[in-house]
Amino acid sequence: MNRELSLEFVRVTEAAAIACGHLVGRGDKNGADGLAVDAMRAAFDTVNIKGTVVIGEGEMDEAPMLYIGEEVGAGGPEVDIAVDPIEGTNLVAKGQNGAIAVIAIAPRGCLLHAPDMYMDKIAVGPRAKGCIDINAPMSENLARVAKAMDRKVSDLNVVLLDRERHYGLMDEIRKAGARISLITDGDVNPIVECCIEGSGVHMYVGKGGAPEGVLGAAAVKCLGGDMQARLVPEDEAQVQRCLKMGIADVNKVLTLDDLVKGDDCMFTATAITNCNMLNGLRYFGDGVRTHTISARYKTGTVRFVDAIHSLDRKVLAVKL
């Protein structure tokens, strides 16, 4: 993929974030999501790619656009696209931290076509690469990560979704001596943060959405971290869905290279609300300031793009 595409993808996530920004804290998660989807879809049409959505808003009969299998772009290299126009719709509706507009892109056939079901995940940053084992006890994983990072286990901060299904995992982590930060929604953002020095996040673990797992894996790969995952189908129908999507072994431990194949992927996320390492949207008069992370695996480049948009002159994908 041409490196100039990275800035085009920044424009795509910026468009989605700006479109829904005025609904932050307004309690309308569906309205915000609709605006972000419309803007992201329109922005993709300006990018010189021939993209296929492999992770999106759902099947064609469930979503009017950015549905799985939809083709987007103005023509160019064939790529897989994973999107979440708002990762954390509840966070946007409630005005809470951690909401992002996010996309991942890789050459055709390189992103796992993850079905919409649960996925167990464990992710760490570059210093702990090669130290995790999703099948090992948490105490063992924490000890390995602490040693690799030259820290005590008590120095580690582990992020999990605040769900009843994680209560046992929380007990294991606390008994091992590590700290926990609980989040209410949106696990892509903390997966990104555990790969960035200074974020205060050292590990992400737990069961969340499989599509979000692929988005997170693209970020981890670009940022030099490590991740393992395993699909968790809840019934035979979900098992059959995995088989239909080409996943022959639903119990397989998925490595980073299973989730995102090849040597050229890109990850882009624009903050809608404040995150540990990104500032949320800031409005002033006829303008808005955005903050975006843009990463590319092939070169190892990670950019933080701080941009000011003049809304009285900017042609927006959707009318605010």
LOLUMMAR-956221 format. One record per residue (C-alpha): residue number from 1; residue in three letters; x, y, z. Coordinates in pm, 1 decimal. Example, Ala and Ser with C-alpha at 12.3 -4.5 7.8 and 13.67 -1.06 7.14 Angstrom:
<rs>
@voro 1 | marse ALA | u 1230.0 | v -450.0 | w 780.0
@voro 2 | marse SER | u 1367.0 | v -106.0 | w 714.0
</rs>
This chain:
<rs>
@voro 1 | marse MET | u 0.0 | v 0.0 | w 0.0
@voro 2 | marse ASN | u 120.1 | v 347.4 | w -84.9
@voro 3 | marse ARG | u 238.7 | v 537.4 | w 222.7
@voro 4 | marse GLU | u 46.1 | v 847.3 | w 114.0
@voro 5 | marse LEU | u -272.6 | v 654.6 | w 194.1
@voro 6 | marse SER | u -202.1 | v 693.4 | w 565.1
@voro 7 | marse LEU | u -305.4 | v 1059.8 | w 558.1
@voro 8 | marse GLU | u -614.7 | v 974.0 | w 355.3
@voro 9 | marse PHE | u -717.3 | v 726.8 | w 624.4
@voro 10 | marse VAL | u -665.2 | v 997.6 | w 887.2
@voro 11 | marse ARG | u -917.8 | v 1208.4 | w 697.1
@voro 12 | marse VAL | u -1162.8 | v 917.4 | w 705.1
@voro 13 | marse THR | u -1160.1 | v 877.5 | w 1084.2
@voro 14 | marse GLU | u -1155.2 | v 1254.8 | w 1133.5
@voro 15 | marse ALA | u -1471.1 | v 1281.0 | w 922.9
@voro 16 | marse ALA | u -1651.1 | v 1018.1 | w 1131.4
@voro 17 | marse ALA | u -1547.3 | v 1177.6 | w 1460.5
@voro 18 | marse ILE | u -1642.3 | v 1531.8 | w 1357.3
@voro 19 | marse ALA | u -1978.3 | v 1418.7 | w 1219.5
@voro 20 | marse CYS | u -2093.5 | v 1270.7 | w 1550.3
@voro 21 | marse GLY | u -1912.3 | v 1505.9 | w 1785.4
@voro 22 | marse HIS | u -2202.4 | v 1741.0 | w 1855.8
@voro 23 | marse LEU | u -2402.2 | v 1448.0 | w 1993.9
@voro 24 | marse VAL | u -2149.6 | v 1368.0 | w 2267.7
@voro 25 | marse GLY | u -2339.6 | v 1350.8 | w 2594.7
@voro 26 | marse ARG | u -2678.0 | v 1388.7 | w 2428.8
@voro 27 | marse GLY | u -2797.1 | v 1034.3 | w 2501.7
@voro 28 | marse ASP | u -2853.0 | v 947.3 | w 2135.3
@voro 29 | marse LYS | u -2611.8 | v 665.3 | w 2056.2
@voro 30 | marse ASN | u -2799.6 | v 554.1 | w 1744.9
@voro 31 | marse GLY | u -2812.9 | v 905.5 | w 1603.7
@voro 32 | marse ALA | u -2441.2 | v 955.3 | w 1667.4
@voro 33 | marse ASP | u -2355.7 | v 620.4 | w 1511.3
@voro 34 | marse GLY | u -2564.5 | v 699.5 | w 1203.8
@voro 35 | marse LEU | u -2383.0 | v 1027.9 | w 1148.4
@voro 36 | marse ALA | u -2041.4 | v 865.9 | w 1191.2
@voro 37 | marse VAL | u -2126.3 | v 581.2 | w 953.2
@voro 38 | marse ASP | u -2252.7 | v 819.6 | w 684.6
@voro 39 | marse ALA | u -1944.2 | v 1038.7 | w 711.2
@voro 40 | marse MET | u -1697.7 | v 751.0 | w 710.8
@voro 41 | marse ARG | u -1865.1 | v 589.8 | w 409.9
@voro 42 | marse ALA | u -1860.5 | v 915.1 | w 212.7
@voro 43 | marse ALA | u -1497.8 | v 982.7 | w 304.6
@voro 44 | marse PHE | u -1390.0 | v 638.7 | w 180.6
@voro 45 | marse ASP | u -1524.2 | v 726.6 | w -164.2
@voro 46 | marse THR | u -1249.6 | v 991.0 | w -194.2
@voro 47 | marse VAL | u -964.5 | v 746.9 | w -122.7
@voro 48 | marse ASN | u -777.1 | v 575.9 | w -406.7
@voro 49 | marse ILE | u -833.1 | v 216.3 | w -299.8
@voro 50 | marse LYS | u -1050.8 | v -74.0 | w -402.2
@voro 51 | marse GLY | u -1158.6 | v -173.6 | w -54.9
@voro 52 | marse THR | u -1378.8 | v -453.0 | w 74.0
@voro 53 | marse VAL | u -1531.3 | v -419.1 | w 420.1
@voro 54 | marse VAL | u -1451.1 | v -742.2 | w 607.0
@voro 55 | marse ILE | u -1546.3 | v -609.5 | w 950.6
@voro 56 | marse GLY | u -1817.4 | v -348.2 | w 957.4
@voro 57 | marse GLU | u -2164.1 | v -257.7 | w 1074.0
@voro 58 | marse GLY | u -2309.0 | v -602.8 | w 1009.3
@voro 59 | marse GLU | u -2444.0 | v -804.7 | w 719.5
@voro 60 | marse MET | u -2598.7 | v -633.2 | w 417.2
@voro 61 | marse ASP | u -2953.2 | v -689.3 | w 546.9
@voro 62 | marse GLU | u -2856.0 | v -543.7 | w 886.9
@voro 63 | marse ALA | u -2676.3 | v -226.6 | w 777.3
@voro 64 | marse PRO | u -2744.0 | v 23.7 | w 497.7
@voro 65 | marse MET | u -2373.9 | v 95.6 | w 450.5
@voro 66 | marse LEU | u -2030.6 | v -18.2 | w 561.0
@voro 67 | marse TYR | u -2178.8 | v -366.2 | w 570.9
@voro 68 | marse ILE | u -1960.0 | v -675.3 | w 545.2
@voro 69 | marse GLY | u -1873.1 | v -735.1 | w 181.8
@voro 70 | marse GLU | u -1941.9 | v -377.8 | w 68.0
@voro 71 | marse GLU | u -1687.7 | v -230.1 | w -171.1
@voro 72 | marse VAL | u -1563.9 | v 121.7 | w -103.1
@voro 73 | marse GLY | u -1307.2 | v 359.9 | w -246.6
@voro 74 | marse ALA | u -1235.4 | v 544.5 | w -569.5
@voro 75 | marse GLY | u -1025.9 | v 265.2 | w -721.9
@voro 76 | marse GLY | u -670.9 | v 150.1 | w -658.4
@voro 77 | marse PRO | u -495.5 | v -128.4 | w -465.4
@voro 78 | marse GLU | u -720.2 | v -406.7 | w -338.4
@voro 79 | marse VAL | u -743.0 | v -395.6 | w 40.7
@voro 80 | marse ASP | u -938.9 | v -538.5 | w 332.0
@voro 81 | marse ILE | u -1099.4 | v -283.8 | w 559.0
@voro 82 | marse ALA | u -1213.0 | v -318.9 | w 919.3
@voro 83 | marse VAL | u -1417.4 | v -28.2 | w 1052.7
@voro 84 | marse ASP | u -1591.1 | v 94.6 | w 1363.2
@voro 85 | marse PRO | u -1719.5 | v 446.9 | w 1300.6
@voro 86 | marse ILE | u -1781.6 | v 480.3 | w 1674.8
@voro 87 | marse GLU | u -1603.9 | v 236.4 | w 1902.2
@voro 88 | marse GLY | u -1796.5 | v 308.5 | w 2218.5
@voro 89 | marse THR | u -2141.2 | v 439.6 | w 2118.7
@voro 90 | marse ASN | u -2252.4 | v 431.2 | w 2482.4
@voro 91 | marse LEU | u -1948.4 | v 637.9 | w 2576.0
@voro 92 | marse VAL | u -2047.4 | v 901.5 | w 2320.9
@voro 93 | marse ALA | u -2410.0 | v 903.3 | w 2438.2
@voro 94 | marse LYS | u -2302.4 | v 947.5 | w 2801.1
@voro 95 | marse GLY | u -2014.2 | v 1186.4 | w 2731.4
@voro 96 | marse GLN | u -1760.9 | v 946.4 | w 2882.6
@voro 97 | marse ASN | u -1394.9 | v 898.2 | w 2795.7
@voro 98 | marse GLY | u -1258.2 | v 639.9 | w 2553.1
@voro 99 | marse ALA | u -1469.8 | v 674.9 | w 2236.9
@voro 100 | marse ILE | u -1285.1 | v 662.3 | w 1904.9
@voro 101 | marse ALA | u -1352.8 | v 641.6 | w 1531.2
@voro 102 | marse VAL | u -1127.9 | v 363.3 | w 1404.3
@voro 103 | marse ILE | u -1023.3 | v 174.6 | w 1090.0
@voro 104 | marse ALA | u -766.7 | v -90.7 | w 1000.0
@voro 105 | marse ILE | u -649.5 | v -163.4 | w 646.5
@voro 106 | marse ALA | u -441.0 | v -444.9 | w 499.9
@voro 107 | marse PRO | u -388.0 | v -597.9 | w 153.7
@voro 108 | marse ARG | u -671.0 | v -818.8 | w 30.0
@voro 109 | marse GLY | u -701.6 | v -1142.7 | w 226.7
@voro 110 | marse CYS | u -487.1 | v -1031.0 | w 521.0
@voro 111 | marse LEU | u -746.4 | v -944.0 | w 788.0
@voro 112 | marse LEU | u -924.0 | v -1224.1 | w 972.1
@voro 113 | marse HIS | u -1291.9 | v -1230.0 | w 877.8
@voro 114 | marse ALA | u -1406.7 | v -1243.7 | w 1238.2
@voro 115 | marse PRO | u -1771.4 | v -1327.1 | w 1301.7
@voro 116 | marse ASP | u -1977.5 | v -1114.9 | w 1538.6
@voro 117 | marse MET | u -1928.2 | v -1314.4 | w 1858.2
@voro 118 | marse TYR | u -1713.6 | v -1312.0 | w 2169.2
@voro 119 | marse MET | u -1335.8 | v -1345.7 | w 2160.1
@voro 120 | marse ASP | u -1093.0 | v -1396.6 | w 2449.5
@voro 121 | marse LYS | u -799.8 | v -1156.2 | w 2419.6
@voro 122 | marse ILE | u -469.7 | v -1076.8 | w 2584.8
@voro 123 | marse ALA | u -251.6 | v -790.7 | w 2461.0
@voro 124 | marse VAL | u 72.0 | v -626.1 | w 2572.1
@voro 125 | marse GLY | u 314.7 | v -367.7 | w 2442.0
@voro 126 | marse PRO | u 650.8 | v -407.7 | w 2265.3
@voro 127 | marse ARG | u 860.2 | v -461.8 | w 2579.4
@voro 128 | marse ALA | u 655.3 | v -769.5 | w 2672.5
@voro 129 | marse LYS | u 635.5 | v -918.0 | w 2324.0
@voro 130 | marse GLY | u 666.0 | v -1296.4 | w 2332.6
@voro 131 | marse CYS | u 584.1 | v -1319.1 | w 2703.2
@voro 132 | marse ILE | u 211.6 | v -1394.3 | w 2695.2
@voro 133 | marse ASP | u 22.6 | v -1722.0 | w 2673.3
@voro 134 | marse ILE | u -356.8 | v -1709.4 | w 2667.1
@voro 135 | marse ASN | u -367.3 | v -2065.0 | w 2808.4
@voro 136 | marse ALA | u -141.6 | v -1986.9 | w 3106.5
@voro 137 | marse PRO | u -266.4 | v -1866.7 | w 3447.9
@voro 138 | marse MET | u -286.1 | v -1489.0 | w 3486.9
@voro 139 | marse SER | u -26.1 | v -1497.9 | w 3763.1
@voro 140 | marse GLU | u 222.9 | v -1653.4 | w 3520.6
@voro 141 | marse ASN | u 147.0 | v -1400.9 | w 3245.3
@voro 142 | marse LEU | u 179.0 | v -1111.7 | w 3488.6
@voro 143 | marse ALA | u 510.5 | v -1239.1 | w 3623.0
@voro 144 | marse ARG | u 652.5 | v -1274.8 | w 3271.6
@voro 145 | marse VAL | u 533.1 | v -931.1 | w 3164.2
@voro 146 | marse ALA | u 665.2 | v -766.5 | w 3480.8
@voro 147 | marse LYS | u 1008.1 | v -927.7 | w 3430.4
@voro 148 | marse ALA | u 1020.8 | v -820.8 | w 3064.4
@voro 149 | marse MET | u 929.2 | v -464.1 | w 3157.8
@voro 150 | marse ASP | u 1169.7 | v -456.1 | w 3454.7
@voro 151 | marse ARG | u 884.7 | v -387.2 | w 3693.2
@voro 152 | marse LYS | u 717.5 | v -547.4 | w 3990.7
@voro 153 | marse VAL | u 382.4 | v -718.7 | w 3931.3
@voro 154 | marse SER | u 235.6 | v -459.4 | w 4167.3
@voro 155 | marse ASP | u 341.3 | v -188.4 | w 3918.3
@voro 156 | marse LEU | u 133.0 | v -336.5 | w 3636.7
@voro 157 | marse ASN | u -204.1 | v -189.5 | w 3539.6
@voro 158 | marse VAL | u -438.5 | v -432.2 | w 3364.5
@voro 159 | marse VAL | u -751.2 | v -314.3 | w 3180.2
@voro 160 | marse LEU | u -1070.4 | v -522.2 | w 3159.7
@voro 161 | marse LEU | u -1430.9 | v -463.7 | w 3066.3
@voro 162 | marse ASP | u -1642.5 | v -433.4 | w 3380.2
@voro 163 | marse ARG | u -1855.0 | v -742.1 | w 3324.0
@voro 164 | marse GLU | u -1971.6 | v -1022.5 | w 3551.7
@voro 165 | marse ARG | u -1801.2 | v -1274.3 | w 3321.9
@voro 166 | marse HIS | u -1467.3 | v -1125.2 | w 3429.2
@voro 167 | marse TYR | u -1513.8 | v -1146.4 | w 3806.8
@voro 168 | marse GLY | u -1300.6 | v -1460.8 | w 3835.0
@voro 169 | marse LEU | u -1030.2 | v -1305.4 | w 3618.0
@voro 170 | marse MET | u -1031.8 | v -993.2 | w 3833.8
@voro 171 | marse ASP | u -977.0 | v -1204.9 | w 4145.9
@voro 172 | marse GLU | u -680.8 | v -1379.5 | w 3980.8
@voro 173 | marse ILE | u -519.5 | v -1049.5 | w 3882.5
@voro 174 | marse ARG | u -566.2 | v -894.9 | w 4226.8
@voro 175 | marse LYS | u -434.3 | v -1204.6 | w 4404.6
@voro 176 | marse ALA | u -125.0 | v -1186.1 | w 4185.6
@voro 177 | marse GLY | u -75.4 | v -829.6 | w 4308.6
@voro 178 | marse ALA | u -144.3 | v -626.6 | w 3992.9
@voro 179 | marse ARG | u -374.4 | v -326.6 | w 3964.2
@voro 180 | marse ILE | u -694.0 | v -318.2 | w 3758.3
@voro 181 | marse SER | u -864.5 | v -43.7 | w 3560.1
@voro 182 | marse LEU | u -1222.4 | v -128.8 | w 3465.7
@voro 183 | marse ILE | u -1388.3 | v 13.9 | w 3156.1
@voro 184 | marse THR | u -1757.6 | v 13.1 | w 3067.8
@voro 185 | marse ASP | u -1731.5 | v -9.7 | w 2687.4
@voro 186 | marse GLY | u -1488.1 | v -7.2 | w 2396.8
@voro 187 | marse ASP | u -1186.6 | v -238.2 | w 2422.6
@voro 188 | marse VAL | u -994.9 | v -129.6 | w 2111.4
@voro 189 | marse ASN | u -871.7 | v 187.9 | w 2280.2
@voro 190 | marse PRO | u -705.9 | v 17.7 | w 2581.9
@voro 191 | marse ILE | u -550.3 | v -244.4 | w 2352.5
@voro 192 | marse VAL | u -387.4 | v 45.0 | w 2164.4
@voro 193 | marse GLU | u -284.3 | v 214.7 | w 2488.2
@voro 194 | marse CYS | u -101.2 | v -89.0 | w 2627.7
@voro 195 | marse CYS | u 134.0 | v -59.1 | w 2327.8
@voro 196 | marse ILE | u 224.2 | v 304.4 | w 2393.6
@voro 197 | marse GLU | u 483.9 | v 394.8 | w 2654.9
@voro 198 | marse GLY | u 350.6 | v 639.5 | w 2910.4
@voro 199 | marse SER | u -16.4 | v 551.8 | w 2869.3
@voro 200 | marse GLY | u -30.9 | v 387.2 | w 3211.0
@voro 201 | marse VAL | u -178.7 | v 68.1 | w 3060.3
@voro 202 | marse HIS | u 40.7 | v -244.8 | w 3058.0
@voro 203 | marse MET | u -197.0 | v -525.5 | w 2959.7
@voro 204 | marse TYR | u -545.9 | v -581.0 | w 2827.0
@voro 205 | marse VAL | u -727.8 | v -907.4 | w 2898.4
@voro 206 | marse GLY | u -1080.1 | v -1044.6 | w 2879.6
@voro 207 | marse LYS | u -1367.2 | v -1143.1 | w 2660.1
@voro 208 | marse GLY | u -1503.2 | v -886.2 | w 2414.2
@voro 209 | marse GLY | u -1620.8 | v -862.1 | w 2055.9
@voro 210 | marse ALA | u -1430.5 | v -1056.9 | w 1790.4
@voro 211 | marse PRO | u -1452.0 | v -779.0 | w 1528.8
@voro 212 | marse GLU | u -1299.4 | v -537.3 | w 1779.4
@voro 213 | marse GLY | u -1028.5 | v -796.6 | w 1838.3
@voro 214 | marse VAL | u -915.8 | v -771.8 | w 1476.2
@voro 215 | marse LEU | u -913.6 | v -391.7 | w 1490.2
@voro 216 | marse GLY | u -708.3 | v -407.5 | w 1808.7
@voro 217 | marse ALA | u -472.1 | v -663.3 | w 1656.5
@voro 218 | marse ALA | u -397.5 | v -431.7 | w 1363.3
@voro 219 | marse ALA | u -298.9 | v -160.6 | w 1610.3
@voro 220 | marse VAL | u -85.7 | v -400.4 | w 1813.8
@voro 221 | marse LYS | u 94.3 | v -521.3 | w 1501.4
@voro 222 | marse CYS | u 166.2 | v -167.7 | w 1382.2
@voro 223 | marse LEU | u 283.0 | v -58.9 | w 1728.4
@voro 224 | marse GLY | u 513.4 | v -357.5 | w 1782.4
@voro 225 | marse GLY | u 322.0 | v -525.3 | w 2064.3
@voro 226 | marse ASP | u 185.7 | v -876.8 | w 2103.7
@voro 227 | marse MET | u -159.9 | v -1029.0 | w 2121.5
@voro 228 | marse GLN | u -326.8 | v -1368.0 | w 2138.3
@voro 229 | marse ALA | u -695.5 | v -1444.7 | w 2102.5
@voro 230 | marse ARG | u -947.0 | v -1726.9 | w 2079.2
@voro 231 | marse LEU | u -1303.0 | v -1724.3 | w 1948.4
@voro 232 | marse VAL | u -1576.9 | v -1811.7 | w 2197.5
@voro 233 | marse PRO | u -1884.5 | v -1934.6 | w 2008.2
@voro 234 | marse GLU | u -2184.7 | v -1967.1 | w 2237.8
@voro 235 | marse ASP | u -2392.5 | v -2212.3 | w 2033.9
@voro 236 | marse GLU | u -2384.7 | v -2436.0 | w 1728.2
@voro 237 | marse ALA | u -2513.6 | v -2155.2 | w 1506.4
@voro 238 | marse GLN | u -2206.6 | v -1949.0 | w 1589.0
@voro 239 | marse VAL | u -1979.9 | v -2246.8 | w 1526.7
@voro 240 | marse GLN | u -2135.7 | v -2288.0 | w 1182.6
@voro 241 | marse ARG | u -2089.6 | v -1916.6 | w 1117.3
@voro 242 | marse CYS | u -1717.8 | v -1954.3 | w 1190.0
@voro 243 | marse LEU | u -1693.7 | v -2244.1 | w 947.1
@voro 244 | marse LYS | u -1880.8 | v -2046.9 | w 682.5
@voro 245 | marse MET | u -1631.2 | v -1760.7 | w 719.0
@voro 246 | marse GLY | u -1337.2 | v -1995.3 | w 667.9
@voro 247 | marse ILE | u -1237.5 | v -2056.1 | w 1031.9
@voro 248 | marse ALA | u -1194.5 | v -2434.0 | w 1047.1
@voro 249 | marse ASP | u -1076.7 | v -2463.4 | w 1410.0
@voro 250 | marse VAL | u -1284.1 | v -2243.5 | w 1641.5
@voro 251 | marse ASN | u -1069.5 | v -2344.8 | w 1941.9
@voro 252 | marse LYS | u -739.6 | v -2239.6 | w 1785.6
@voro 253 | marse VAL | u -525.8 | v -1988.1 | w 1970.3
@voro 254 | marse LEU | u -496.5 | v -1701.8 | w 1724.2
@voro 255 | marse THR | u -161.3 | v -1525.4 | w 1713.8
@voro 256 | marse LEU | u -106.6 | v -1173.6 | w 1588.5
@voro 257 | marse ASP | u -15.3 | v -1309.3 | w 1245.2
@voro 258 | marse ASP | u -337.1 | v -1513.2 | w 1234.9
@voro 259 | marse LEU | u -541.4 | v -1201.9 | w 1307.4
@voro 260 | marse VAL | u -350.6 | v -974.7 | w 1068.9
@voro 261 | marse LYS | u -139.7 | v -1147.4 | w 803.2
@voro 262 | marse GLY | u 141.3 | v -1003.3 | w 594.0
@voro 263 | marse ASP | u 386.0 | v -718.8 | w 634.8
@voro 264 | marse ASP | u 179.7 | v -413.9 | w 544.6
@voro 265 | marse CYS | u -115.8 | v -298.1 | w 750.9
@voro 266 | marse MET | u -228.6 | v 42.3 | w 870.1
@voro 267 | marse PHE | u -427.2 | v 151.7 | w 1174.4
@voro 268 | marse THR | u -594.2 | v 487.7 | w 1231.5
@voro 269 | marse ALA | u -807.5 | v 615.7 | w 1519.4
@voro 270 | marse THR | u -943.8 | v 963.2 | w 1593.8
@voro 271 | marse ALA | u -1058.3 | v 1043.2 | w 1946.6
@voro 272 | marse ILE | u -1418.8 | v 1150.7 | w 1988.8
@voro 273 | marse THR | u -1393.5 | v 1184.0 | w 2366.5
@voro 274 | marse ASN | u -1076.3 | v 1200.9 | w 2575.8
@voro 275 | marse CYS | u -848.4 | v 897.2 | w 2590.8
@voro 276 | marse ASN | u -526.4 | v 840.3 | w 2785.2
@voro 277 | marse MET | u -311.6 | v 924.9 | w 2483.8
@voro 278 | marse LEU | u -550.6 | v 1118.7 | w 2258.9
@voro 279 | marse ASN | u -747.8 | v 1436.3 | w 2317.4
@voro 280 | marse GLY | u -1117.2 | v 1432.8 | w 2237.2
@voro 281 | marse LEU | u -1283.8 | v 1677.7 | w 2000.2
@voro 282 | marse ARG | u -1244.2 | v 2044.1 | w 2095.9
@voro 283 | marse TYR | u -1489.2 | v 2295.5 | w 1945.0
@voro 284 | marse PHE | u -1431.2 | v 2668.2 | w 1910.0
@voro 285 | marse GLY | u -1643.3 | v 2908.3 | w 1704.5
@voro 286 | marse ASP | u -1658.5 | v 2765.6 | w 1353.2
@voro 287 | marse GLY | u -1376.0 | v 2519.1 | w 1413.0
@voro 288 | marse VAL | u -1292.7 | v 2187.3 | w 1574.6
@voro 289 | marse ARG | u -960.7 | v 2034.6 | w 1679.4
@voro 290 | marse THR | u -900.9 | v 1662.1 | w 1632.8
@voro 291 | marse HIS | u -633.5 | v 1425.8 | w 1760.5
@voro 292 | marse THR | u -551.6 | v 1106.9 | w 1570.5
@voro 293 | marse ILE | u -305.3 | v 818.6 | w 1588.9
@voro 294 | marse SER | u -186.1 | v 680.8 | w 1254.7
@voro 295 | marse ALA | u 41.1 | v 376.1 | w 1243.7
@voro 296 | marse ARG | u 192.0 | v 162.3 | w 968.8
@voro 297 | marse TYR | u 348.3 | v -178.7 | w 1026.7
@voro 298 | marse LYS | u 575.6 | v -187.4 | w 720.6
@voro 299 | marse THR | u 778.1 | v 116.6 | w 829.9
@voro 300 | marse GLY | u 709.7 | v 112.6 | w 1203.9
@voro 301 | marse THR | u 600.2 | v 475.7 | w 1180.5
@voro 302 | marse VAL | u 355.8 | v 604.2 | w 1441.0
@voro 303 | marse ARG | u 216.8 | v 954.9 | w 1400.8
@voro 304 | marse PHE | u -1.8 | v 1162.2 | w 1628.1
@voro 305 | marse VAL | u -189.4 | v 1406.7 | w 1406.7
@voro 306 | marse ASP | u -316.9 | v 1720.6 | w 1580.9
@voro 307 | marse ALA | u -541.7 | v 1903.4 | w 1334.1
@voro 308 | marse ILE | u -763.4 | v 2212.9 | w 1331.8
@voro 309 | marse HIS | u -1060.8 | v 2210.5 | w 1094.3
@voro 310 | marse SER | u -1243.9 | v 2525.4 | w 983.9
@voro 311 | marse LEU | u -1600.6 | v 2404.0 | w 961.0
@voro 312 | marse ASP | u -1719.9 | v 2714.9 | w 775.0
@voro 313 | marse ARG | u -1487.8 | v 2620.9 | w 485.2
@voro 314 | marse LYS | u -1453.2 | v 2243.4 | w 517.8
@voro 315 | marse VAL | u -1673.6 | v 2030.1 | w 291.6
@voro 316 | marse LEU | u -1821.9 | v 1778.9 | w 534.5
@voro 317 | marse ALA | u -1951.6 | v 1436.3 | w 443.1
@voro 318 | marse VAL | u -2271.1 | v 1497.7 | w 638.6
@voro 319 | marse LYS | u -2452.4 | v 1815.9 | w 732.5
@voro 320 | marse LEU | u -2414.0 | v 1910.1 | w 1098.3
</rs>
